Amino acid sequence: KDCVIVGRNADVILKDAHPFSIFVCAEKDAKIRRCMERAQPGENLSPKEIERNMRRIDKNRASSRELICDRKWGDHESYHLTVNTTDWNIKELAPAVAAFADSWFQKIL
């Protein structure tokens, strides 16, 4: 059956199923702004603290990728589509990404 698996390294783990892989990115300022907008009540991290956390998380993502694959995390060759969400509302962008994925699956079937 059809399913969606979200997470790093799904392309490697599910390689025999030939999954459609998307890399979602954004500019630093946009990511910081989104983190501040979505912060839990009472969570008052400064932009510098958020940036520090982002660097730590990205470093961990890169490290986990290196453990299971010969490609670097974020390497464009590992993905069918890279989406920069910097200037987009995610709910508005999702239908376009879904349409692209539908086209991709139609092409390979």
Secondary structure, DSSP 8 states (H G I E B T S, - for coil): ------STTHHHHTGGG----EEEE--HHHHHHHHHHT--TT----HHHHHHHHHHHHHHHHHHHHHH-SS-TT-GGG-SEEEE-TT--HHHHHHHHHHHHHHHHHHH-
